[in-house]
Amino acid sequence: MTKLKIYQSTGENELFVEQTLEQLTPIASDETVTTVNLDENQTFQEMDGFGASFTDSSAYLINQVLDNEQKKEVMSKLFDSQDGIGLSVLRNPMGASDYARSIYSYDDMPAQETDTELTRFSIAHDEADIIPLLQQALELNPEIKLMASPWSAPGWMKTSGSMIAGELKQEYYQAYADYFVRYIQAFEKHGLPTYAVTPQNEPLFEPKHYPSMLMLPEAQRDFIKNYLKPSFVKHNINTKILCYDHNWDRLDYPLTVLNYAKDEVDGVAWHWYGGNASAQSEVLKAFADKEVHFTEGSGGEWIPPFEQAFSNVMRTGIDILRNHSKSFVLWNMALDEKNGPTVPGFGKSTCRGVVTVNQETKELTYTLDYYALAHFSKFIRPKSVRIDASTNQEVIRSVAFKNTDHSIAVVLFNDSEKDENVTVSLQGKEDLSFRLASKSALSILIK
């Protein structure tokens, strides 16, 4: 007998609601049916998981603004796979990002001073909020993988002399590689292994109002091949190196890096703020043995709530997975009622967190990003393998995975402007038929 678990989202007030097959709307017999065919024999990438980032702002809000009961609740709802949605990938900014209460690195020096031996290196800043939350998350879900990305090298290593804008000076390439080694070793001492790093967040974007660093592809390939990877080898560090960490619209960047540093790079990290998810597959075609990761996509006020915003995460998430990504990571785990805190001088923030922590009322709310992530992370577990899901109607978007316990997880999204009849067909199992409301999402676990 086939056992099913089903969650459905049909609107702002009906998000990720558990249903039985009988509770789903039956198909309308006078209309055509879209069949989603699942084929376990055709397999693709193995999944690492889904998640977001404990930015300085997010960690502060959860660790300091919430009371102990709220903190316990939100951590369980984020990371516990039974009582929550089982998030399993966390991307940590190495030092300040735009979502931090101050601008800091792990080795800040007075103007005109340098520290090439990194004698002043310290992760003390992260020991207040970020590290305790990462440790709690790992207790709740030991399968969590930690990634790390800097928004800037320490200012003294750069042409700007500041963490804002500028490029890494050639004479500090080795010091910067050592900086990564020290970070990984320091986190390891706290029981936090670093699964993967990228050399630079959004290396082609050089904003002047928060930490940033221009790193052209020629610089990145040289830094990885001749400094970062050799330093990892020297210190017996097995952390993966992912290149690029920027938008889908510049395939030339990862291709340039991989053409030169193929053996030193484990994969490519992508963001969704430009281009199309098919870029992931294009680069994979050229370098078939490299991993694909999606490391940042923020929701925000630039997409109107509610339906368009929820649809965007569902539609794009399915595209990201169908284009071979092993991870799907949103941006801030938590922001406040003003979409902050942000670094001084940032201006108005329009980003949305996975949860909202109101600093004035202390109220905790779960945003549409939480429920959209839930549609993926609840049933698609770490080490699951994507299987083929094909349909004759593109408006029914689908992706499917086989978990290590042999259960099948299917995520469906009706991108049509009208309700559609759908049948999910899996060889050897009973067909599942139901009516899927326009712009609604459905997650099914088939055992």
VENHUQUI-V919415 format. One record per pair of residues at least 24 apart in sequence whose C-alpha atoms are under 8 Angstrom apart, sorted by sequence separation. I is the first residue (numbers start at 1). J is the second residue. D is the distance in whole Angstrom. If there is no record, write none. Layout:
I_J_D, I_J_D
This chain:
241_265_5, 242_266_6, 243_267_6, 244_268_6, 245_269_4, 246_270_5, 247_271_4, 248_272_6, 266_290_6, 267_291_4, 268_292_5, 269_293_5, 270_294_5, 271_295_6, 272_296_7, 273_297_7, 330_354_8, 414_438_6, 415_439_5, 199_224_8, 240_265_8, 241_266_5, 242_267_5, 243_268_5, 244_269_6, 245_270_5, 246_271_5, 247_272_6, 248_273_8, 249_274_5, 250_275_8, 265_290_8, 266_291_6, 267_292_6, 268_293_6, 269_294_6, 270_295_6, 271_296_5, 272_297_6, 414_439_5, 415_440_8, 240_266_6, 241_267_7, 242_268_5, 243_269_6, 244_270_7, 245_271_7, 246_272_8, 247_273_6, 248_274_6, 249_275_4, 267_293_7, 269_295_6, 270_296_7, 271_297_6, 294_320_7, 413_439_7, 414_440_6, 217_244_8, 242_269_6, 247_274_5, 248_275_5, 249_276_7, 413_440_6, 414_441_7, 247_275_7, 248_276_6, 251_279_7, 255_283_7, 413_441_4, 248_277_6, 254_283_8, 258_287_8, 380_409_6, 412_441_6, 413_442_6, 249_279_7, 379_409_6, 411_441_7, 412_442_5, 248_279_6, 294_325_6, 299_330_8, 411_442_6, 412_443_6, 248_280_7, 251_283_7, 292_324_6, 293_325_5, 294_326_8, 295_327_7, 296_328_8, 297_329_7, 298_330_6, 299_331_8, 411_443_5, 292_325_5, 293_326_5, 294_327_5, 295_328_6, 296_329_5, 297_330_5, 298_331_5, 410_443_6, 411_444_7, 291_325_8, 292_326_6, 293_327_5, 294_328_5, 295_329_5, 296_330_5, 297_331_6, 298_332_7, 409_443_7, 410_444_5, 221_256_8, 225_260_8, 229_264_6, 291_326_7, 292_327_8, 293_328_7, 294_329_6, 295_330_7, 296_331_6, 376_411_7, 409_444_6, 410_445_7, 51_87_5, 54_90_7, 217_253_5, 221_257_5, 225_261_5, 375_411_7, 408_444_8, 409_445_5, 50_87_5, 51_88_6, 52_89_7, 53_90_5, 54_91_7, 55_92_7, 217_254_7, 220_257_7, 221_258_8, 224_261_7, 408_445_6, 409_446_6, 49_87_7, 50_88_6, 51_89_5, 52_90_6, 53_91_5, 54_92_6, 55_93_6, 218_256_7, 407_445_7, 408_446_5, 49_88_5, 50_89_5, 51_90_6, 52_91_6, 53_92_6, 54_93_8, 217_256_6, 218_257_7, 221_260_6, 222_261_8, 225_264_6, 277_316_8, 407_446_6, 408_447_7, 48_88_7, 49_89_6, 51_91_8, 53_93_8, 56_96_7, 166_206_8, 217_257_6, 221_261_6, 224_264_7, 407_447_5, 48_89_7, 56_97_8, 58_99_8, 165_206_5, 203_244_7, 224_265_8, 278_319_8, 406_447_7, 55_97_7, 57_99_5, 114_156_6, 164_206_8, 165_207_6, 197_239_7, 199_241_8, 202_244_7, 203_245_7, 204_246_8, 277_319_6, 281_323_5, 56_99_6, 57_100_5, 113_156_7, 114_157_8, 164_207_7, 165_208_6, 196_239_5, 197_240_6, 198_241_6, 199_242_8, 201_244_8, 202_245_6, 203_246_7, 277_320_6, 280_323_6, 281_324_7, 55_99_6, 56_100_5, 57_101_6, 112_156_7, 164_208_6, 195_239_5, 196_240_4, 197_241_5, 198_242_5, 199_243_7, 200_244_7, 201_245_6, 202_246_5, 280_324_7, 55_100_7, 56_101_7, 111_156_7, 164_209_7, 168_213_7, 194_239_6, 195_240_6, 196_241_6, 197_242_6, 198_243_6, 199_244_8, 200_245_7, 201_246_7, 202_247_8, 278_323_6, 280_325_8, 108_154_6, 109_155_8, 146_192_8, 148_194_7, 164_210_6, 165_211_7, 166_212_8, 167_213_5, 168_214_8, 177_223_8, 196_242_7, 198_244_7, 277_323_6, 105_152_8, 107_154_6, 108_155_7, 109_156_7, 146_193_7, 147_194_6, 163_210_8, 164_211_4, 165_212_5, 166_213_5, 167_214_5, 168_215_7, 198_245_7, 105_153_7, 106_154_7, 108_156_8, 145_193_8, 146_194_5, 147_195_6, 148_196_6, 149_197_6, 150_198_8, 152_200_7, 163_211_5, 164_212_5, 165_213_5, 166_214_6, 167_215_6, 180_228_8, 302_350_7, 105_154_6, 145_194_7, 146_195_5, 147_196_5, 148_197_5, 149_198_5, 150_199_7, 151_200_6, 152_201_8, 163_212_6, 164_213_7, 165_214_7, 301_350_5, 111_161_8, 145_195_6, 146_196_7, 147_197_6, 148_198_7, 149_199_7, 150_200_5, 151_201_5, 163_213_7, 173_223_6, 177_227_6, 178_228_8, 181_231_7, 245_295_7, 300_350_5, 301_351_7, 149_200_6, 150_201_6, 151_202_8, 177_228_5, 181_232_7, 300_351_4, 301_352_7, 149_201_6, 299_351_6, 300_352_5, 88_141_7, 97_150_8, 174_227_6, 178_231_7, 298_351_6, 299_352_5, 87_141_8, 90_144_7, 92_146_7, 94_148_6, 96_150_8, 97_151_6, 173_227_7, 174_228_8, 177_231_6, 181_235_8, 298_352_7, 299_353_8, 86_141_7, 88_143_6, 89_144_5, 90_145_6, 91_146_6, 92_147_6, 93_148_6, 94_149_6, 95_150_6, 96_151_7, 135_190_8, 298_353_8, 88_144_4, 89_145_5, 90_146_5, 91_147_4, 92_148_5, 93_149_5, 94_150_4, 95_151_7, 116_172_7, 135_191_7, 181_237_8, 313_369_7, 87_144_7, 88_145_6, 89_146_6, 90_147_6, 91_148_5, 92_149_6, 93_150_5, 94_151_7, 95_152_8, 118_175_8, 135_192_7, 79_137_6, 89_147_7, 91_149_7, 93_151_7, 117_175_7, 121_179_8, 134_192_8, 310_368_6, 314_372_6, 104_163_8, 116_175_6, 131_190_8, 152_211_6, 309_368_8, 310_369_7, 313_372_6, 80_140_5, 81_141_7, 103_163_8, 123_183_7, 151_211_6, 152_212_5, 153_213_7, 75_136_8, 79_140_6, 80_141_6, 118_179_7, 121_182_8, 151_212_5, 152_213_5, 75_137_7, 79_141_6, 151_213_7, 310_372_7, 123_186_7, 76_140_7, 379_443_8, 64_129_8, 379_444_8, 63_129_6, 375_441_8, 379_445_6, 375_442_7, 376_443_7, 375_443_6, 60_129_6, 56_126_8, 59_129_5, 60_130_8, 63_133_7, 299_369_7, 59_130_5, 198_269_8, 56_129_8, 56_130_7, 59_133_7, 55_130_8, 54_130_7, 322_399_7, 321_399_7, 318_397_7, 318_398_7, 318_399_6, 315_397_7, 318_411_8, 48_145_7, 315_413_7, 314_413_7, 315_415_8, 311_415_8, 103_210_8, 103_211_7, 98_210_5, 97_210_7, 98_211_6, 97_211_6, 96_211_7, 314_441_7, 311_439_6, 311_440_8, 307_439_7, 210_343_7, 210_345_8, 209_345_6, 210_346_6, 209_346_5, 91_295_7, 99_332_8, 89_327_7, 91_329_8, 90_329_8, 143_382_7, 89_329_7, 101_341_6, 103_343_7, 99_340_7, 100_341_6, 101_342_6, 102_343_5, 99_341_6, 100_342_5, 101_343_5, 102_344_7, 99_342_4, 100_343_5, 101_344_7, 52_296_8, 98_342_6, 99_343_6, 98_343_6, 97_343_8, 98_346_7, 62_334_7, 61_334_7, 58_332_6, 61_335_7, 58_333_6, 59_334_8, 61_336_7, 53_329_8, 58_334_4, 49_326_7, 50_327_6, 51_328_7, 52_329_5, 53_330_7, 55_332_6, 57_334_7, 58_335_6, 47_325_8, 48_326_5, 49_327_5, 50_328_5, 51_329_5, 52_330_5, 53_331_5, 54_332_6, 55_333_7, 57_335_7, 45_324_6, 47_326_5, 48_327_6, 49_328_7, 50_329_5, 51_330_6, 52_331_5, 53_332_5, 54_333_6, 44_324_7, 45_325_7, 46_326_6, 47_327_6, 52_332_6, 53_333_5, 54_334_8, 45_326_6, 52_333_5, 57_340_7, 57_341_6, 57_342_7, 85_373_8, 85_374_5, 87_377_6, 66_357_7, 86_377_6, 65_357_8, 85_377_6, 86_378_6, 85_378_5, 12_306_7, 65_359_7, 70_364_7, 84_378_8, 88_382_7, 12_307_8, 62_357_7, 11_307_7, 61_357_6, 66_362_6, 65_362_7, 81_378_7, 61_359_8, 66_364_8, 52_354_8, 51_373_8, 50_373_7, 50_376_8, 50_377_6, 49_377_7, 49_380_8, 49_381_7, 47_380_8, 48_381_8, 49_382_5, 47_381_7, 48_382_5, 47_382_5, 48_383_6, 46_382_8, 47_383_5, 46_383_6, 47_384_5, 46_384_6, 47_385_6, 46_385_4, 47_386_8, 45_385_6, 46_386_7, 44_385_6, 45_386_6, 43_385_7, 44_386_5, 43_386_6, 44_387_6, 43_387_5, 44_388_8, 42_387_6, 43_388_6, 41_387_7, 42_388_5, 40_387_5, 41_388_8, 39_387_6, 40_388_7, 38_387_7, 39_388_5, 38_388_6, 39_389_7, 37_388_8, 38_389_5, 37_389_6, 38_390_7, 15_368_8, 36_389_6, 37_390_5, 36_390_6, 37_391_6, 16_371_6, 36_391_5, 15_371_6, 35_391_6, 36_392_8, 34_391_7, 35_392_7, 16_374_7, 34_392_7, 16_375_7, 34_393_6, 34_396_8, 36_398_8, 38_400_7, 40_402_7, 7_375_7, 34_420_8, 36_422_7, 38_424_7, 33_420_7, 34_421_6, 35_422_6, 36_423_6, 37_424_6, 38_425_6, 39_426_7, 33_421_5, 34_422_5, 35_423_5, 36_424_5, 37_425_5, 38_426_5, 39_427_7, 32_421_7, 33_422_5, 34_423_6, 35_424_6, 36_425_6, 37_426_6, 38_427_7, 31_421_7, 33_423_7, 35_425_7, 28_421_7, 27_421_5, 27_422_7, 27_433_7, 26_433_7, 27_434_5, 28_435_7, 26_434_5, 27_435_5, 25_434_6, 26_435_6, 24_434_6, 25_435_5, 21_432_8, 24_435_7, 25_436_7, 21_434_8, 2_429_7, 10_437_7, 2_430_7, 10_439_7, 11_440_7, 10_440_5, 9_440_6, 10_441_7, 8_440_7, 9_441_5, 8_441_6, 9_442_7, 8_442_5, 7_442_6, 8_443_6, 6_442_7, 7_443_5, 6_443_6, 7_444_7, 6_444_5, 5_444_6, 6_445_6, 4_444_7, 5_445_5, 4_445_6, 5_446_7, 4_446_5, 3_446_6, 4_447_6, 2_446_7, 3_447_5, 2_447_6
